[in-house]
Amino acid sequence: MTSCKHSFIGKADGVHCAKCGLKLTAQEYAAMMQPSAAEAKKTARGGKKVTKDE
């Protein structure tokens, strides 16, 4: 894929990008929108723990 910031439009046979013309089936689009395993795992934010007295 190119560096297009896709703007997808749904059609009966799948979706297509209004900007670059990329055509995807519904299954391809769903797979592209799923976050990968590396992106899905998030770490806890570090920071100061606040107690009731503060």
PDB file of N, H, CA, C and O in Angstrom:
ATOM      1  N   MET A   1       0.834  -1.173   0.000  1.00  0.00           N
ATOM      2  CA  MET A   1       0.000   0.000   0.000  1.00  0.00           C
ATOM      3  C   MET A   1       0.884   1.243   0.000  1.00  0.00           C
ATOM      4  O   MET A   1       2.014   1.228   0.488  1.00  0.00           O
ATOM      5  N   THR A   2       0.353   2.280  -0.543  1.00  0.00           N
ATOM      6  H   THR A   2      -0.564   2.291  -0.940  1.00  0.00           H
ATOM      7  CA  THR A   2       1.091   3.533  -0.598  1.00  0.00           C
ATOM      8  C   THR A   2       0.889   4.321   0.683  1.00  0.00           C
ATOM      9  O   THR A   2       0.306   3.823   1.646  1.00  0.00           O
ATOM     10  N   SER A   3       1.370   5.541   0.687  1.00  0.00           N
ATOM     11  H   SER A   3       1.843   5.945  -0.095  1.00  0.00           H
ATOM     12  CA  SER A   3       1.248   6.371   1.882  1.00  0.00           C
ATOM     13  C   SER A   3      -0.057   7.162   1.890  1.00  0.00           C
ATOM     14  O   SER A   3      -0.107   8.255   2.454  1.00  0.00           O
ATOM     15  N   CYS A   4      -1.090   6.642   1.287  1.00  0.00           N
ATOM     16  H   CYS A   4      -1.049   5.754   0.828  1.00  0.00           H
ATOM     17  CA  CYS A   4      -2.401   7.293   1.248  1.00  0.00           C
ATOM     18  C   CYS A   4      -3.086   7.160   2.611  1.00  0.00           C
ATOM     19  O   CYS A   4      -3.024   6.107   3.245  1.00  0.00           O
ATOM     20  N   LYS A   5      -3.729   8.222   3.046  1.00  0.00           N
ATOM     21  H   LYS A   5      -3.780   9.077   2.531  1.00  0.00           H
ATOM     22  CA  LYS A   5      -4.580   8.149   4.234  1.00  0.00           C
ATOM     23  C   LYS A   5      -5.973   7.816   3.714  1.00  0.00           C
ATOM     24  O   LYS A   5      -6.764   8.696   3.377  1.00  0.00           O
ATOM     25  N   HIS A   6      -6.243   6.520   3.660  1.00  0.00           N
ATOM     26  H   HIS A   6      -5.600   5.805   3.933  1.00  0.00           H
ATOM     27  CA  HIS A   6      -7.425   6.007   2.974  1.00  0.00           C
ATOM     28  C   HIS A   6      -8.727   6.585   3.510  1.00  0.00           C
ATOM     29  O   HIS A   6      -8.881   6.826   4.707  1.00  0.00           O
ATOM     30  N   SER A   7      -9.640   6.796   2.605  1.00  0.00           N
ATOM     31  H   SER A   7      -9.515   6.601   1.632  1.00  0.00           H
ATOM     32  CA  SER A   7     -11.003   7.197   2.907  1.00  0.00           C
ATOM     33  C   SER A   7     -11.899   6.177   2.207  1.00  0.00           C
ATOM     34  O   SER A   7     -12.235   6.335   1.033  1.00  0.00           O
ATOM     35  N   PHE A   8     -12.283   5.126   2.940  1.00  0.00           N
ATOM     36  H   PHE A   8     -12.010   4.998   3.893  1.00  0.00           H
ATOM     37  CA  PHE A   8     -12.991   3.999   2.333  1.00  0.00           C
ATOM     38  C   PHE A   8     -14.474   4.273   2.177  1.00  0.00           C
ATOM     39  O   PHE A   8     -15.111   4.893   3.029  1.00  0.00           O
ATOM     40  N   ILE A   9     -15.002   3.792   1.066  1.00  0.00           N
ATOM     41  H   ILE A   9     -14.485   3.288   0.374  1.00  0.00           H
ATOM     42  CA  ILE A   9     -16.431   3.843   0.770  1.00  0.00           C
ATOM     43  C   ILE A   9     -16.884   2.409   0.547  1.00  0.00           C
ATOM     44  O   ILE A   9     -16.292   1.676  -0.245  1.00  0.00           O
ATOM     45  N   GLY A  10     -17.940   2.014   1.251  1.00  0.00           N
ATOM     46  H   GLY A  10     -18.421   2.609   1.895  1.00  0.00           H
ATOM     47  CA  GLY A  10     -18.446   0.652   1.136  1.00  0.00           C
ATOM     48  C   GLY A  10     -19.295   0.460  -0.109  1.00  0.00           C
ATOM     49  O   GLY A  10     -20.105   1.316  -0.466  1.00  0.00           O
ATOM     50  N   LYS A  11     -19.099  -0.663  -0.756  1.00  0.00           N
ATOM     51  H   LYS A  11     -18.441  -1.358  -0.467  1.00  0.00           H
ATOM     52  CA  LYS A  11     -19.888  -1.055  -1.927  1.00  0.00           C
ATOM     53  C   LYS A  11     -20.377  -2.476  -1.713  1.00  0.00           C
ATOM     54  O   LYS A  11     -20.016  -3.103  -0.717  1.00  0.00           O
ATOM     55  N   ALA A  12     -21.169  -2.985  -2.598  1.00  0.00           N
ATOM     56  H   ALA A  12     -21.462  -2.476  -3.407  1.00  0.00           H
ATOM     57  CA  ALA A  12     -21.717  -4.331  -2.474  1.00  0.00           C
ATOM     58  C   ALA A  12     -20.632  -5.404  -2.531  1.00  0.00           C
ATOM     59  O   ALA A  12     -20.760  -6.447  -1.889  1.00  0.00           O
ATOM     60  N   ASP A  13     -19.573  -5.158  -3.289  1.00  0.00           N
ATOM     61  H   ASP A  13     -19.470  -4.311  -3.810  1.00  0.00           H
ATOM     62  CA  ASP A  13     -18.517  -6.155  -3.442  1.00  0.00           C
ATOM     63  C   ASP A  13     -17.333  -5.929  -2.512  1.00  0.00           C
ATOM     64  O   ASP A  13     -16.351  -6.664  -2.610  1.00  0.00           O
ATOM     65  N   GLY A  14     -17.379  -4.953  -1.619  1.00  0.00           N
ATOM     66  H   GLY A  14     -18.177  -4.356  -1.539  1.00  0.00           H
ATOM     67  CA  GLY A  14     -16.282  -4.669  -0.692  1.00  0.00           C
ATOM     68  C   GLY A  14     -16.178  -3.176  -0.435  1.00  0.00           C
ATOM     69  O   GLY A  14     -17.191  -2.482  -0.341  1.00  0.00           O
ATOM     70  N   VAL A  15     -14.957  -2.686  -0.323  1.00  0.00           N
ATOM     71  H   VAL A  15     -14.134  -3.249  -0.399  1.00  0.00           H
ATOM     72  CA  VAL A  15     -14.736  -1.258  -0.093  1.00  0.00           C
ATOM     73  C   VAL A  15     -13.684  -0.758  -1.077  1.00  0.00           C
ATOM     74  O   VAL A  15     -12.868  -1.526  -1.586  1.00  0.00           O
ATOM     75  N   HIS A  16     -13.725   0.546  -1.332  1.00  0.00           N
ATOM     76  H   HIS A  16     -14.388   1.170  -0.919  1.00  0.00           H
ATOM     77  CA  HIS A  16     -12.660   1.139  -2.134  1.00  0.00           C
ATOM     78  C   HIS A  16     -12.308   2.501  -1.568  1.00  0.00           C
ATOM     79  O   HIS A  16     -13.144   3.171  -0.961  1.00  0.00           O
ATOM     80  N   CYS A  17     -11.054   2.906  -1.775  1.00  0.00           N
ATOM     81  H   CYS A  17     -10.375   2.361  -2.268  1.00  0.00           H
ATOM     82  CA  CYS A  17     -10.564   4.185  -1.283  1.00  0.00           C
ATOM     83  C   CYS A  17     -10.935   5.262  -2.293  1.00  0.00           C
ATOM     84  O   CYS A  17     -10.658   5.130  -3.485  1.00  0.00           O
ATOM     85  N   ALA A  18     -11.564   6.328  -1.807  1.00  0.00           N
ATOM     86  H   ALA A  18     -11.788   6.435  -0.838  1.00  0.00           H
ATOM     87  CA  ALA A  18     -11.959   7.415  -2.681  1.00  0.00           C
ATOM     88  C   ALA A  18     -10.758   8.233  -3.142  1.00  0.00           C
ATOM     89  O   ALA A  18     -10.845   8.945  -4.142  1.00  0.00           O
ATOM     90  N   LYS A  19      -9.638   8.141  -2.426  1.00  0.00           N
ATOM     91  H   LYS A  19      -9.567   7.562  -1.613  1.00  0.00           H
ATOM     92  CA  LYS A  19      -8.462   8.943  -2.758  1.00  0.00           C
ATOM     93  C   LYS A  19      -7.538   8.243  -3.757  1.00  0.00           C
ATOM     94  O   LYS A  19      -7.149   8.840  -4.761  1.00  0.00           O
ATOM     95  N   CYS A  20      -7.183   6.973  -3.487  1.00  0.00           N
ATOM     96  H   CYS A  20      -7.499   6.489  -2.671  1.00  0.00           H
ATOM     97  CA  CYS A  20      -6.190   6.298  -4.336  1.00  0.00           C
ATOM     98  C   CYS A  20      -6.767   5.169  -5.169  1.00  0.00           C
ATOM     99  O   CYS A  20      -6.078   4.651  -6.048  1.00  0.00           O
ATOM    100  N   GLY A  21      -8.025   4.765  -4.918  1.00  0.00           N
ATOM    101  H   GLY A  21      -8.584   5.186  -4.204  1.00  0.00           H
ATOM    102  CA  GLY A  21      -8.643   3.725  -5.725  1.00  0.00           C
ATOM    103  C   GLY A  21      -8.369   2.304  -5.271  1.00  0.00           C
ATOM    104  O   GLY A  21      -8.713   1.363  -5.986  1.00  0.00           O
ATOM    105  N   LEU A  22      -7.753   2.112  -4.092  1.00  0.00           N
ATOM    106  H   LEU A  22      -7.473   2.877  -3.511  1.00  0.00           H
ATOM    107  CA  LEU A  22      -7.495   0.774  -3.563  1.00  0.00           C
ATOM    108  C   LEU A  22      -8.812   0.041  -3.360  1.00  0.00           C
ATOM    109  O   LEU A  22      -9.746   0.583  -2.769  1.00  0.00           O
ATOM    110  N   LYS A  23      -8.886  -1.202  -3.854  1.00  0.00           N
ATOM    111  H   LYS A  23      -8.127  -1.642  -4.334  1.00  0.00           H
ATOM    112  CA  LYS A  23     -10.101  -2.003  -3.709  1.00  0.00           C
ATOM    113  C   LYS A  23      -9.801  -3.190  -2.817  1.00  0.00           C
ATOM    114  O   LYS A  23      -8.806  -3.885  -3.023  1.00  0.00           O
ATOM    115  N   LEU A  24     -10.661  -3.433  -1.813  1.00  0.00           N
ATOM    116  H   LEU A  24     -11.469  -2.869  -1.646  1.00  0.00           H
ATOM    117  CA  LEU A  24     -10.521  -4.550  -0.892  1.00  0.00           C
ATOM    118  C   LEU A  24     -11.858  -5.262  -0.758  1.00  0.00           C
ATOM    119  O   LEU A  24     -12.921  -4.646  -0.838  1.00  0.00           O
ATOM    120  N   THR A  25     -11.783  -6.576  -0.552  1.00  0.00           N
ATOM    121  H   THR A  25     -10.919  -7.076  -0.487  1.00  0.00           H
ATOM    122  CA  THR A  25     -12.997  -7.319  -0.240  1.00  0.00           C
ATOM    123  C   THR A  25     -13.342  -7.059   1.225  1.00  0.00           C
ATOM    124  O   THR A  25     -12.548  -6.470   1.959  1.00  0.00           O
ATOM    125  N   ALA A  26     -14.509  -7.492   1.638  1.00  0.00           N
ATOM    126  H   ALA A  26     -15.154  -7.970   1.041  1.00  0.00           H
ATOM    127  CA  ALA A  26     -14.913  -7.296   3.030  1.00  0.00           C
ATOM    128  C   ALA A  26     -13.965  -8.015   3.986  1.00  0.00           C
ATOM    129  O   ALA A  26     -13.654  -7.494   5.057  1.00  0.00           O
ATOM    130  N   GLN A  27     -13.504  -9.205   3.610  1.00  0.00           N
ATOM    131  H   GLN A  27     -13.756  -9.629   2.740  1.00  0.00           H
ATOM    132  CA  GLN A  27     -12.586  -9.975   4.454  1.00  0.00           C
ATOM    133  C   GLN A  27     -11.221  -9.293   4.543  1.00  0.00           C
ATOM    134  O   GLN A  27     -10.632  -9.238   5.623  1.00  0.00           O
ATOM    135  N   GLU A  28     -10.711  -8.774   3.426  1.00  0.00           N
ATOM    136  H   GLU A  28     -11.189  -8.819   2.549  1.00  0.00           H
ATOM    137  CA  GLU A  28      -9.425  -8.075   3.427  1.00  0.00           C
ATOM    138  C   GLU A  28      -9.489  -6.810   4.275  1.00  0.00           C
ATOM    139  O   GLU A  28      -8.557  -6.499   5.016  1.00  0.00           O
ATOM    140  N   TYR A  29     -10.612  -6.075   4.157  1.00  0.00           N
ATOM    141  H   TYR A  29     -11.369  -6.328   3.555  1.00  0.00           H
ATOM    142  CA  TYR A  29     -10.791  -4.853   4.938  1.00  0.00           C
ATOM    143  C   TYR A  29     -10.859  -5.162   6.431  1.00  0.00           C
ATOM    144  O   TYR A  29     -10.255  -4.452   7.236  1.00  0.00           O
ATOM    145  N   ALA A  30     -11.582  -6.208   6.808  1.00  0.00           N
ATOM    146  H   ALA A  30     -12.072  -6.785   6.155  1.00  0.00           H
ATOM    147  CA  ALA A  30     -11.697  -6.596   8.218  1.00  0.00           C
ATOM    148  C   ALA A  30     -10.338  -6.998   8.773  1.00  0.00           C
ATOM    149  O   ALA A  30     -10.002  -6.645   9.904  1.00  0.00           O
ATOM    150  N   ALA A  31      -9.549  -7.737   7.984  1.00  0.00           N
ATOM    151  H   ALA A  31      -9.822  -8.023   7.066  1.00  0.00           H
ATOM    152  CA  ALA A  31      -8.212  -8.145   8.426  1.00  0.00           C
ATOM    153  C   ALA A  31      -7.298  -6.934   8.580  1.00  0.00           C
ATOM    154  O   ALA A  31      -6.475  -6.899   9.495  1.00  0.00           O
ATOM    155  N   MET A  32      -7.426  -5.955   7.714  1.00  0.00           N
ATOM    156  H   MET A  32      -8.094  -5.983   6.971  1.00  0.00           H
ATOM    157  CA  MET A  32      -6.597  -4.751   7.792  1.00  0.00           C
ATOM    158  C   MET A  32      -6.949  -3.906   9.018  1.00  0.00           C
ATOM    159  O   MET A  32      -6.073  -3.269   9.603  1.00  0.00           O
ATOM    160  N   MET A  33      -8.216  -3.899   9.405  1.00  0.00           N
ATOM    161  H   MET A  33      -8.928  -4.416   8.930  1.00  0.00           H
ATOM    162  CA  MET A  33      -8.653  -3.073  10.530  1.00  0.00           C
ATOM    163  C   MET A  33      -8.362  -3.719  11.890  1.00  0.00           C
ATOM    164  O   MET A  33      -8.365  -3.032  12.911  1.00  0.00           O
ATOM    165  N   GLN A  34      -8.112  -5.030  11.909  1.00  0.00           N
ATOM    166  H   GLN A  34      -8.109  -5.588  11.080  1.00  0.00           H
ATOM    167  CA  GLN A  34      -7.790  -5.714  13.163  1.00  0.00           C
ATOM    168  C   GLN A  34      -6.411  -5.284  13.635  1.00  0.00           C
ATOM    169  O   GLN A  34      -5.469  -5.286  12.843  1.00  0.00           O
ATOM    170  N   PRO A  35      -6.265  -4.913  14.909  1.00  0.00           N
ATOM    171  CA  PRO A  35      -4.933  -4.566  15.412  1.00  0.00           C
ATOM    172  C   PRO A  35      -4.062  -5.819  15.486  1.00  0.00           C
ATOM    173  O   PRO A  35      -4.533  -6.899  15.841  1.00  0.00           O
ATOM    174  N   SER A  36      -2.806  -5.655  15.150  1.00  0.00           N
ATOM    175  H   SER A  36      -2.424  -4.778  14.861  1.00  0.00           H
ATOM    176  CA  SER A  36      -1.904  -6.802  15.226  1.00  0.00           C
ATOM    177  C   SER A  36      -1.618  -7.125  16.689  1.00  0.00           C
ATOM    178  O   SER A  36      -1.926  -6.320  17.568  1.00  0.00           O
ATOM    179  N   ALA A  37      -1.043  -8.275  16.958  1.00  0.00           N
ATOM    180  H   ALA A  37      -0.793  -8.929  16.244  1.00  0.00           H
ATOM    181  CA  ALA A  37      -0.766  -8.710  18.324  1.00  0.00           C
ATOM    182  C   ALA A  37       0.205  -7.754  19.011  1.00  0.00           C
ATOM    183  O   ALA A  37       0.088  -7.524  20.215  1.00  0.00           O
ATOM    184  N   ALA A  38       1.149  -7.199  18.278  1.00  0.00           N
ATOM    185  H   ALA A  38       1.244  -7.386  17.300  1.00  0.00           H
ATOM    186  CA  ALA A  38       2.122  -6.276  18.870  1.00  0.00           C
ATOM    187  C   ALA A  38       1.458  -4.964  19.264  1.00  0.00           C
ATOM    188  O   ALA A  38       1.799  -4.387  20.296  1.00  0.00           O
ATOM    189  N   GLU A  39       0.513  -4.486  18.457  1.00  0.00           N
ATOM    190  H   GLU A  39       0.236  -4.955  17.618  1.00  0.00           H
ATOM    191  CA  GLU A  39      -0.159  -3.232  18.773  1.00  0.00           C
ATOM    192  C   GLU A  39      -1.200  -3.418  19.879  1.00  0.00           C
ATOM    193  O   GLU A  39      -1.460  -2.488  20.642  1.00  0.00           O
ATOM    194  N   ALA A  40      -1.792  -4.598  19.971  1.00  0.00           N
ATOM    195  H   ALA A  40      -1.581  -5.353  19.350  1.00  0.00           H
ATOM    196  CA  ALA A  40      -2.872  -4.833  20.914  1.00  0.00           C
ATOM    197  C   ALA A  40      -2.371  -4.847  22.358  1.00  0.00           C
ATOM    198  O   ALA A  40      -3.106  -4.478  23.274  1.00  0.00           O
ATOM    199  N   LYS A  41      -1.121  -5.273  22.564  1.00  0.00           N
ATOM    200  H   LYS A  41      -0.524  -5.573  21.820  1.00  0.00           H
ATOM    201  CA  LYS A  41      -0.604  -5.357  23.914  1.00  0.00           C
ATOM    202  C   LYS A  41      -0.103  -3.991  24.364  1.00  0.00           C
ATOM    203  O   LYS A  41       0.822  -3.435  23.771  1.00  0.00           O
ATOM    204  N   LYS A  42      -0.708  -3.459  25.403  1.00  0.00           N
ATOM    205  H   LYS A  42      -1.459  -3.910  25.885  1.00  0.00           H
ATOM    206  CA  LYS A  42      -0.315  -2.158  25.910  1.00  0.00           C
ATOM    207  C   LYS A  42       0.274  -2.325  27.301  1.00  0.00           C
ATOM    208  O   LYS A  42      -0.151  -3.194  28.063  1.00  0.00           O
ATOM    209  N   THR A  43       1.234  -1.507  27.622  1.00  0.00           N
ATOM    210  H   THR A  43       1.578  -0.801  27.003  1.00  0.00           H
ATOM    211  CA  THR A  43       1.847  -1.561  28.938  1.00  0.00           C
ATOM    212  C   THR A  43       1.159  -0.562  29.860  1.00  0.00           C
ATOM    213  O   THR A  43       0.526   0.391  29.405  1.00  0.00           O
ATOM    214  N   ALA A  44       1.290  -0.792  31.134  1.00  0.00           N
ATOM    215  H   ALA A  44       1.804  -1.566  31.504  1.00  0.00           H
ATOM    216  CA  ALA A  44       0.706   0.106  32.113  1.00  0.00           C
ATOM    217  C   ALA A  44       1.482   1.410  32.135  1.00  0.00           C
ATOM    218  O   ALA A  44       2.700   1.425  31.955  1.00  0.00           O
ATOM    219  N   ARG A  45       0.778   2.487  32.353  1.00  0.00           N
ATOM    220  H   ARG A  45      -0.211   2.475  32.499  1.00  0.00           H
ATOM    221  CA  ARG A  45       1.435   3.784  32.436  1.00  0.00           C
ATOM    222  C   ARG A  45       2.138   3.905  33.776  1.00  0.00           C
ATOM    223  O   ARG A  45       1.586   3.550  34.817  1.00  0.00           O
ATOM    224  N   GLY A  46       3.327   4.397  33.735  1.00  0.00           N
ATOM    225  H   GLY A  46       3.775   4.685  32.889  1.00  0.00           H
ATOM    226  CA  GLY A  46       4.052   4.643  34.962  1.00  0.00           C
ATOM    227  C   GLY A  46       3.705   6.023  35.481  1.00  0.00           C
ATOM    228  O   GLY A  46       3.329   6.910  34.714  1.00  0.00           O
ATOM    229  N   GLY A  47       3.830   6.198  36.760  1.00  0.00           N
ATOM    230  H   GLY A  47       4.135   5.477  37.383  1.00  0.00           H
ATOM    231  CA  GLY A  47       3.552   7.519  37.330  1.00  0.00           C
ATOM    232  C   GLY A  47       3.517   7.448  38.828  1.00  0.00           C
ATOM    233  O   GLY A  47       3.653   6.380  39.424  1.00  0.00           O
ATOM    234  N   LYS A  48       3.331   8.607  39.433  1.00  0.00           N
ATOM    235  H   LYS A  48       3.220   9.475  38.948  1.00  0.00           H
ATOM    236  CA  LYS A  48       3.282   8.693  40.877  1.00  0.00           C
ATOM    237  C   LYS A  48       1.963   8.133  41.385  1.00  0.00           C
ATOM    238  O   LYS A  48       0.895   8.445  40.857  1.00  0.00           O
ATOM    239  N   LYS A  49       2.050   7.305  42.412  1.00  0.00           N
ATOM    240  H   LYS A  49       2.917   7.051  42.841  1.00  0.00           H
ATOM    241  CA  LYS A  49       0.842   6.783  43.019  1.00  0.00           C
ATOM    242  C   LYS A  49       0.355   7.795  44.047  1.00  0.00           C
ATOM    243  O   LYS A  49       1.122   8.263  44.888  1.00  0.00           O
ATOM    244  N   VAL A  50      -0.898   8.117  43.970  1.00  0.00           N
ATOM    245  H   VAL A  50      -1.522   7.737  43.286  1.00  0.00           H
ATOM    246  CA  VAL A  50      -1.478   9.113  44.856  1.00  0.00           C
ATOM    247  C   VAL A  50      -2.247   8.399  45.957  1.00  0.00           C
ATOM    248  O   VAL A  50      -3.031   7.486  45.699  1.00  0.00           O
ATOM    249  N   THR A  51      -2.011   8.828  47.177  1.00  0.00           N
ATOM    250  H   THR A  51      -1.374   9.570  47.387  1.00  0.00           H
ATOM    251  CA  THR A  51      -2.730   8.249  48.305  1.00  0.00           C
ATOM    252  C   THR A  51      -3.915   9.123  48.667  1.00  0.00           C
ATOM    253  O   THR A  51      -4.096  10.196  48.093  1.00  0.00           O
ATOM    254  N   LYS A  52      -4.712   8.677  49.604  1.00  0.00           N
ATOM    255  H   LYS A  52      -4.565   7.805  50.071  1.00  0.00           H
ATOM    256  CA  LYS A  52      -5.883   9.414  50.026  1.00  0.00           C
ATOM    257  C   LYS A  52      -5.522  10.758  50.665  1.00  0.00           C
ATOM    258  O   LYS A  52      -6.276  11.724  50.547  1.00  0.00           O
ATOM    259  N   ASP A  53      -4.381  10.819  51.335  1.00  0.00           N
ATOM    260  H   ASP A  53      -3.769  10.035  51.431  1.00  0.00           H
ATOM    261  CA  ASP A  53      -3.988  12.016  52.060  1.00  0.00           C
ATOM    262  C   ASP A  53      -3.497  13.134  51.141  1.00  0.00           C
ATOM    263  O   ASP A  53      -3.409  14.281  51.581  1.00  0.00           O
ATOM    264  N   GLU A  54      -3.183  12.848  49.917  1.00  0.00           N
ATOM    265  H   GLU A  54      -3.254  11.916  49.560  1.00  0.00           H
ATOM    266  CA  GLU A  54      -2.627  13.876  49.030  1.00  0.00           C
ATOM    267  C   GLU A  54      -3.678  14.620  48.282  1.00  0.00           C
ATOM    268  O   GLU A  54      -3.361  15.515  47.498  1.00  0.00           O
TER     269      GLU A  54
END
